[in-house]
Amino acid sequence: MTISAKEGLKTERERLLLSLESIPSAEEAFSLKVEVEEKKIRLIWDIKENCYLYLDKFSFIDQFTGENKIALFPKGKVLEDEFFGNVEVFFNRVEISL
């Protein structure tokens, strides 16, 4: 007995594997710089071309108190993401103040 995938599925599987090979690691895609001035912290991410960060995936917790820190974000760009739907994201560079 011979079992084979439909041609379309094979092509889709090959495209998925090729796309996974081209996805950079987080270290390659996002470089973080931290600046501290008195009681203010500024986090600066440089974001590789064709990559982006999701606004709703950020969270900041004070390691001593366990409290959530309030962050000030710039306006991002809204797009339709294939995995998460309608989301706000940051391209190129984002600076966040805590």
N, C-alpha and C positions, 0 to 999 in steps of 0.2 A: 504494500500500500504506500502511496506517495501523498504527502501532505505539503501543500505550499500556500504561501500567502498570496493574496491578490496583488497584482502588479502595483496598484495604487498604494497599498499599504506598505509594500517594500520601499517604494519611492519616498513615502512620508517618513518611514523609519530612518532611511538614509539621510534625509534632510534634517531630521531631529538630531541624529548623531553628529552631523557636520556642524550644526549650530551649537551644540554643546561643546565641541572642541574649540569654537571661537569665542566662548564666554570667558572673559578675564577673571582672575581671582579677585577677591575684595581688595587685597593689597595692591594689585595692579590697577584696579579701577578707581580707587578712592584713596587719596592721601590726606591725612589729617594733621593740622597744625593747631596748637593750643597756645593762647596768649592769656596771661593772668596779670591783672592790674588791680591792686588792693583787693576789694571783695567782688570784682567782676571777672568773669571767665568768658573768653570768646573762642569759639570753635570754628575752624575754617577748613572746609573740605574742598580740595581740588578734585574734580570729577572728570575722568577720561571721556573722550569723545564717544558718542553712541551709548553712554551709560547714564544712569540717573539714580537719585536717592528718593525714596518715598517719604513724604512728610509724616504720614500717620505711623511710620515705623520707628520714629525717634521717641525716646523716653530718657529722662535724666533723673537719677535718684541719688540723694545725699548719702554717702557711704556711712556717715556717723549717725544720722538721725533716721535714715530709712525713708525720709519724706521725698515725694516727687518735687523736683525743681521746676519752676516756671521758666520756659525758654521763649525768647523772642525770635521769631522766624521772619524772613522776608517773604514776599509773595512768590509762590511757585507757579509752575505751569500746569494746567489741568489737561490730562490726556486720558484716553481709553486704553488701559493696560490689558493685555491678553489674559493675564492671570487674576488681577484684582479689580477689574472693571474701571470705573471712572475715579481717578485718583489725582492728587496734587503731587508734583515731583519737582526736583531741582536738577538742572543740567549745569555743566561746566564748573560752577563754584557756588558754594553756599556758606554764609557766615551766620552763626547762631550765637546769641548772647544769653548768658545765664546770670 
